Amino acid sequence: MKKVFVSLLILCAIACQEKNSQSDDAQLKLNQLAEKYIRLGLTIGQYDADFVDAYYGPDSLKPQTQPKPKFPKDSLLATVNGLIGQLIEFNNTVTNDTLNKRAKWMSSQLIAYGRRINIYTQKYQAFDEESKDLFGAVAPSYSESHYQTLVAQLDSLLPGTGTINSRFEKLANEFIIPKAKIDTVFKTAIAEARKRTLAHYQLPANENFTLEYVTGKPWSGYNWYQGNYQSKIQISIDMPIFIERAIDLACHEGYPGHHVYNMLLEKNLYHDKGQVEISLYPLFSPQSLIAEGSANYGIEMAFPGTEKNKFVKEVLLPLAGLNTANTDLYFQALAIKGKLAYARNEVARGIINNTMSETDVAKWLTNYGLREKTLASKDINFIKKYRSYVINYNYGLDIVKDYIESNGGTPSNESKRWELFGWLLSNQVRPAELLKTAQ
């Protein structure tokens, strides 16, 4: 019996060694594919200046040669398709869940590579097909009556006479941050957002960011992640900045938004697990739906319920030297206006699909986006540059919110909320996974 037992132990040990060897071989193979994924993305970025949002991986994977004068569309698309095929083949032969998930994540990112290559060479698809390829999701479309109902609610809320736009503008103008106070207000909002985030997550000791104020940009704020847990956060000061935007941008660009998201991915996946593919963040990819959706939901995470209103009223408004009298009314109006955000999707859909005239675009942005001429112009410039990217802010937010709350992360269960949100910020997550879970 002892001899039989020893023999079984030896066979088990041999089997375990073979299994571990196969697992090591599979991981090595996937890491090699991940390096190809990185090299391909960085090569595309040599031509498409908007393609690479961040890269903090090995210098050895950067292109060693100057880009060819002519954009090598056909060879790049062939490389994309070949790499997708290799990842599919890999998944058909490997049963390790972690490796399978990495391969599927890269495949979905590569589909976006292909779509962006075509867009760069002015080969377009319809709005929904484009967003599906680039961001892994198709945003819902609402009828004009949907927006008319919301506008009617806002109409009944706003005091005074005149158009809805003029009455909303009059109210909002009470909450413009004086230019001399912008830096102080923003730094205070960021410090509070960071404090609230640190109450739930341990962040790298050396994490930090620089804050810059810029002009001439199509966006209101941007986080340029530098790697090594450092970010450069830029805030556009072309237009007046309203008081609530200090909190919105502090959370979205900083804590627990883009800055925290990129840091946790770098630490947990790149440094701790050696998943090199995460060191490249291609802007036009499904990763952006997760990034923008979680960054927008991060505002609600850090300032749940009425806490944003409270912090604005008790801290930021006095700091900015502004009156607090109409704060509650203003936030009620903002809540309705936030539901109108999908109107920008419709405008983008209309522009890209050539189904809206300039008159239609102006009407939608004015009547349903509540945008005056200068802001409407910035919206149009943003859409022309970033196209279907607009869905990531509103639909991405809804997807993240639905996923967290449908899995027990309700406002009454704060610890579960932060746990689920932390998982989302620390893993390779495809939009399809969240959509499936939320259904």
N, C-alpha and C positions, 0 to 999 in steps of 0.2 A: 504494500500500500504506500509506503514511504517513497519508493522508487517512482510509482505512478504519479504521486503528488508532486514530486520534484520535477518530473517530466512535464507535467501540466504547467508548472510555474515557468519553466524554461520556454515552453511554447507561447505562453502569454507574454513573456518578456520580449520574445522575438517579434510577436505580432504588434506589440506596442511600439517597438523600435521601428518596424516597417511603416506603421501608421504615422508616427512622428516624422519619419523621413519623407513620406509622401506629402505631409502637411507642410514641411519646410520647403520642399520642392515647389509646391503650389504657391506658397507665399513668395518665394523668390521669383517665380514666373510672373505673378501679379505685380510685384514691385518693378519688374522690368517693363511691363506694360504701362505702369503708372509713370515711369520716367519718359516713355514715348509720348504719353498724354501731355506731360509738362512741356517737353520740347516742342510738340506741335502747337500748343497754345501760345508759347512764347514766340514762336515763328510767326504765327498769325498776328501777334501783337507788334511785330516789327513793321507791319503795314497798316494795320487798323489801330490807331492811337487810343481808341476807347475800349479795346478788347480786354486788356489786362488791367484789372482794378487793383490787384495787389499780388506781389510775389516775394516770398521770404525763404525760398528753398535754396538748394545748393547752386553755387555759381557754375558748377560743371555742367548743369543742364541748360544754361543759357546759350543761345545761338552763338557760335564762334566765328561766323562769317557775316559780312554785310548782306542785307537783303538784296535780292535781284531787282533790277529796274522795273520789271513788269511783275505784277501780282500773279503768283503761280497758282491760280485758282484750281485748275484741273488736278494738279499733283497734290494740292492740299486736300481737296475733296476725296481723292483716291486714298490718301493716308487716313483721313477720318473714317471712311467706310471700311478700310482694311483693319483699323484698330477696333472698331465696333465689332467686326466679325471675329476677331481674336478674343475679345472679351466675352462674346456670346459662346464661343467654343469653350473657353475656359470655364464658364459657368455650367456648361453641360457635362463637364468631367469632374467637377469639384463639389463636395457636399458640405464644406465648412461654411456655416452661415455668415461669419464675419467676412470671409473672402468673397462670398457670393454678393453680399451687400455692397462691398467696395466696387466690385466689377459692374454691378447694375447702376451704381451712382455715376461711375465714369462713363458708362454707355449713354446715360441720359444727358450728361454734360456734353458728350461728343455730338449728339444729335443737334444740340444748340450750336456747337462749332460749325457744323455744316450749314445750318440756316444762316448764321451770321456771315459766313463766307459768301453766300449767295446775295445777301443784303448789301454787303460791301461792294459787290460788283453789279448792284442795281437790278438783281433778279428777285422779284418780290412775290409774296403770297398774300392772300387775304389776311386781315387782322387776326382773326381767331386761329387760323392755321399757323400764322407766324408765332403768336404767343404760346401755342401748344408746343411747338418745336423749341422755342427759346427758353420758355419758363415752365413748361410742364403743366400748364393749366389754361383753361378757357374761361374768361370772366363772364358772368351772366349779363345779359342785356335787358334793360328795363325800358318800358314804353315811355313816351313823353308824358303821359298822364301820371305816371309814378312821380315824376319830378314836379309836375304841376300841383300835386297833392301836398308835397313837402313845402313848396313855395307858399302855398295857401296857409299852411300852419305857421310859417315864419311871418307872413303878412298879418295874421291875427295877433301875433306876439309883439311885434315891433310898434312902439308908440309913434305918434305924430302923423303928419300927412306927407304926401309925395310918393314916389316909387319905392318899392321894396329896397332896391339897391341904394338909393339915397338915404333911406332911413337906417339901413344896416350900416352904411358907411359912417353916418353921423354918430351912431352908437360906438362903432369900432374905433373911430378916431379919438375917443376918450382914453383909449388904452394903448396908444402908440408910445413906445419907449423913447424918451429924449435921447438924441445921439450921444450926448455926454455921459449918459447912464448905461448905455448898451453893454459895455464891457463888465461893469460891476454887476448888473442884473444877470448876465449870462454866467459869469463865474459863480455867482451865488446859486443859481439854478443847477448848474453842473455839480457843485459841491453837495447839494442836497440829494440829487439823483444818485451820486456815487455813494453817499452815506447809506441810503436806503438799499442800494444793491449789495453793499458790503455786509449788510445785516443778514444776508442769505447766502452769498457766495464768497469763497476765499479766492481772491485774485492774486496773480503773481506779484511778488513784492516790489519789483522794479517797474510795474506798469505805470504809464504816464501818457500825456498828450500835450500837444501845443495847440493854441487857439489863435486863429487868424481871421481877420475881417477883409473880405474881398469884394470886388465889383466886376460887372461884365459877365456874370455867369447865368446859365439858364435855370439853375436850381437855387433853393434857399439855404441849403446846408450840405456839406459833403464830408465824409470821413475817409481820409487817405491812410490806409493802414500800412505801417512801415515795417512790420515784423518786430520780433523781440519785445512784444507787448507795448509797442509805441504807436501812437496815431497822430496824424495832423488833421485837426478839425477846422474846416473853413466855414464861415458864416457870411452869406451875401448881405451887403448893406445897401444895395441899389435902391431898394424900396423901403418904406416905413416898416418897422418890425413891431408887431403887436405883442403885448405882454405874455400871452399864453404860449407864444412861439418860443420863448426862452426855455420853458419847461419841455415843450415838444422836442426841440432840437437838442437840448441837454440829454434827454432820454434816448432819442432816436439815434443821434450820432455818437453818443457817449455811453451812458449807463442806464439801463442794462442793454443798450442797443448795439450798434455796429462795433464799437470799441471792445465791448465785452465779448460779443459773438466771435470776432476774429481772434481775440486772445485765447478764449477757451478752445477753439479749434486748433490753434497753433500748439497750445500746451498739451491738450488731451490726445490729439490725433497725430500731430507731426512729431513733437518731441517725445511723448510718452509711448506711442505705439508705432512710430516710424512710418506713418502713412503719408508718403511724400506728395501724393496727388493733391492733398488739401492745401499745400503751400502756394498753390496757384489759385487765385480767385478770378475767373473770367466773368466780367460784368454781365454779359448777355448769356445767361445760363439759368437753369432751374435753381441754382444756389441763391440767386438774387431774389426770387420770390420768398424763400425762407428768410433771407437777410432783411429785406424790407418789411415783410409781414411781421417778423418778430420785433424789429426795431420800432414799428408803430405800436404794436401791442405792448412793448416795453414801457410806453408812457402810462398805460393803465396798470401795468404791474407795479411800477414805482409809486404811482399816485392813484390808487384805486378809489372808486366812488367819488365823493366830493372833496377828496384831499387835494386835488390839483387846484380847485376853486379856492379852497381854504388857504393854501400856501401862497397863491397869487394875492389874495386879499390881505393876508396878515403880514406877508414878508416882501414880496416883489413890488407891489404897487406903492407901498410907503417908501421903499428903496428908490423907486423911480420918480418919486414925487408926484404920483398920480392919484386922482380921486377914486375912492372905492365904492361910491354910492350905487352905481349901476352894475356892479360885478355879477350879481346873480342873474340879472336879465341878460347880460352879455354872454354868460356861459350857457344859458338856455338857448339863445340864438345860435351859438356855435355848435351845440349838439345837433340842431336841425341842419345847419349848414354842412356838418360833417357827413350826414346821410346823402347830401347832394354830390359827394365826391365822385360817385360813379358817372356823373355827367361828363367828366373829363374823359372817361373811357369811351363814351359814345362819340365825343368829338374826335378822339384819336382813331376810333373805328371808321368814322366818316371820312376823315382826311386820308387815311391809308387805303381805304376801299374806294376812294373817289366817289362817295355817295353823298357828300355834303358840299354845298357851294360855300364860298366865303361868307355869304349872307347867313347861311344856316349855322356855320361855325360861330360867327359873331353872336347870333341869337342864342345859341345854346350856352356859350360862355357867359353871356350877359344875364340871360333870364334864369338859368339853372345853376351856373357856376358862380353867379353873383360877382363877376369880375368886371372891373372897370377897364378902360381901353389898354392901359399900360400893362396891367396884370394879364389880360387876355392875350396880349402880344407875347408875353413871356411864356404863357402856356403853349401857344402855337409853336414857338421856337423850341421848347422842350420836346414837344411831340415830334417835330420834324427831325430832331437829333436822336431821340431815344425811342421813338415809335411805340411799339406795344409794351414797353417797359412800364408804362403808367399803371398797368393792372397790378403790379407788385405791391403798390402802396395800399390800395383799398381791398382788392380781392385777397392779396397776401395776408393782410390783417385779419380779414374774416376767416380765412382758412386756419390760421394759427389760433385765433380765438375759439373757433368751433372745436378744434382738436383738443385744446387744453380743457375747455369747460365740459366737453362731452366725456372726458376721461377723469372727471372728478375734481378738476382744478377750478372750482367755482369760487366766486368772491368770498364766500363764507369759509372756504378751506384754503387759507393762505399758504400753508406749508406745502400742500399738494400742488398748488399753482406754481410755486417757485421750483419745485422738484421737476415738474413736467417742462417748464420753460427752460430750466437748466439742461435737461436732456436734449431739448431742441437746439440749444446753442452749442452743444458739445459733440454732436454726431453728424455724420453724413446722412442727411435726410432728403428724400425726394418728395416733391409735392404730392405725388400719387399716393404715397404712404399716409400722409395726413388726410387726404381726401377720402381714402378708403376707411380710415379709422373714424372719421367724423360722420360718415354716413350711417 
